[in-house]
Amino acid sequence: MRRCGDVSAPPCRAARTDDASNPAPLPPVSFSPPEGSPVLTELLEHGTADLLHGGWYTTEELADLIGVDPSTLRRWRTARPMQGPPVVKMSGAVARYSSHDVENWLRNHRITPGEPSR
């Protein structure tokens, strides 16, 4: 199966911009939330604006990328408390993982030999 980021494979669906069947990306939307609004606070404190411009993985794509079975990701996201990388539920059956969230999650779960445990 093709892995996202594999140089020999075509780019992932979320990153594809050169395909004639995909329209050009929309220009950024100018949005200025009122001072002190929850949206502005979220953007400034958590950088969620990056979610709009990064790539997205399906459950199957992410499972293939990190080397786990798709059922593992499904089990992680339904566990209480939730495990695994943050997920965006598009509908009851459709979930997407932001490449930024996945990278941060992997970085935070990385164990370097010789360093004290967290």
FENCOR-V639435 format. One record per residue. N is the residue number from 1. PSI is psi in degrees with one decimal (* if undefined). NEAR is the number of other C-alpha atoms within 10 Angstrom. D_CENTER is the distance of its C-alpha to the mean C-alpha in Angstrom with 2 decimals. Layout:
BEGIN
N:PSI:NEAR:D_CENTER ; N:PSI:NEAR:D_CENTER
END
This chain:
BEGIN
1:142.5:6:19.52 ; 2:139.0:13:17.75 ; 3:138.4:17:14.97 ; 4:133.2:19:12.22 ; 5:-7.3:12:13.70 ; 6:119.1:11:17.15 ; 7:-31.5:8:19.60 ; 8:-12.5:8:22.08 ; 9:157.7:10:19.86 ; 10:155.6:13:19.01 ; 11:157.5:17:15.68 ; 12:156.7:17:12.73 ; 13:-44.6:14:13.09 ; 14:-26.3:15:10.36 ; 15:-9.3:14:12.12 ; 16:122.7:15:15.61 ; 17:-13.1:14:17.98 ; 18:-4.1:10:21.27 ; 19:129.9:10:21.85 ; 20:-24.6:8:24.74 ; 21:-17.6:7:23.50 ; 22:126.1:10:20.43 ; 23:159.7:10:21.66 ; 24:149.1:11:21.11 ; 25:147.7:9:18.28 ; 26:147.4:6:19.60 ; 27:154.9:6:20.95 ; 28:144.2:8:19.42 ; 29:132.9:6:20.85 ; 30:119.1:6:23.17 ; 31:126.3:7:22.68 ; 32:96.0:9:24.61 ; 33:154.0:11:24.31 ; 34:148.1:9:27.50 ; 35:131.6:9:28.05 ; 36:5.2:8:26.96 ; 37:153.9:10:24.74 ; 38:-33.4:11:21.84 ; 39:-46.9:13:19.49 ; 40:-43.3:17:20.81 ; 41:-44.9:13:20.66 ; 42:-43.9:12:16.96 ; 43:-44.2:12:16.28 ; 44:-40.6:11:18.69 ; 45:-33.4:8:17.97 ; 46:-3.7:10:14.22 ; 47:30.5:11:13.15 ; 48:-6.5:14:10.94 ; 49:-27.6:12:12.41 ; 50:-24.1:14:9.89 ; 51:-29.2:14:7.33 ; 52:-24.3:10:10.01 ; 53:-6.6:15:10.43 ; 54:176.5:13:7.41 ; 55:164.7:18:6.53 ; 56:144.1:23:5.01 ; 57:143.0:20:6.20 ; 58:171.1:17:9.00 ; 59:-44.1:20:10.37 ; 60:-41.5:15:12.89 ; 61:-44.8:19:11.00 ; 62:-41.2:22:8.94 ; 63:-44.7:18:12.34 ; 64:-40.4:16:14.16 ; 65:-43.6:16:12.16 ; 66:0.0:11:12.71 ; 67:35.1:9:16.03 ; 68:165.7:12:16.13 ; 69:144.1:13:17.38 ; 70:-31.3:15:15.24 ; 71:-27.4:12:17.60 ; 72:-45.6:12:16.50 ; 73:-40.3:19:12.95 ; 74:-40.8:16:14.87 ; 75:-41.8:13:17.34 ; 76:-42.1:15:15.00 ; 77:-15.0:18:13.48 ; 78:-6.9:11:17.08 ; 79:151.1:11:18.73 ; 80:113.6:8:20.32 ; 81:154.5:7:19.28 ; 82:142.3:12:15.71 ; 83:172.5:13:14.58 ; 84:-176.4:17:11.54 ; 85:155.2:18:8.03 ; 86:146.9:17:7.43 ; 87:148.1:18:7.17 ; 88:118.8:11:8.26 ; 89:111.7:12:11.58 ; 90:-33.8:9:12.79 ; 91:-174.2:8:16.09 ; 92:-35.6:6:17.82 ; 93:-4.0:6:16.80 ; 94:119.7:10:13.58 ; 95:143.9:16:10.19 ; 96:147.1:19:6.75 ; 97:126.5:20:3.47 ; 98:137.0:23:1.09 ; 99:-34.4:19:3.38 ; 100:-44.3:18:5.16 ; 101:-40.8:18:4.67 ; 102:-45.5:19:5.20 ; 103:-45.1:12:7.83 ; 104:-42.2:14:9.30 ; 105:-45.8:14:9.64 ; 106:-43.5:14:11.27 ; 107:-42.1:10:13.32 ; 108:-20.5:9:14.55 ; 109:6.5:11:15.60 ; 110:135.1:9:17.32 ; 111:121.5:12:21.06 ; 112:123.7:8:23.39 ; 113:139.9:7:26.88 ; 114:-13.5:6:29.61 ; 115:147.5:7:27.61 ; 116:148.3:7:28.43 ; 117:151.4:7:26.22 ; 118:*:5:24.24
END
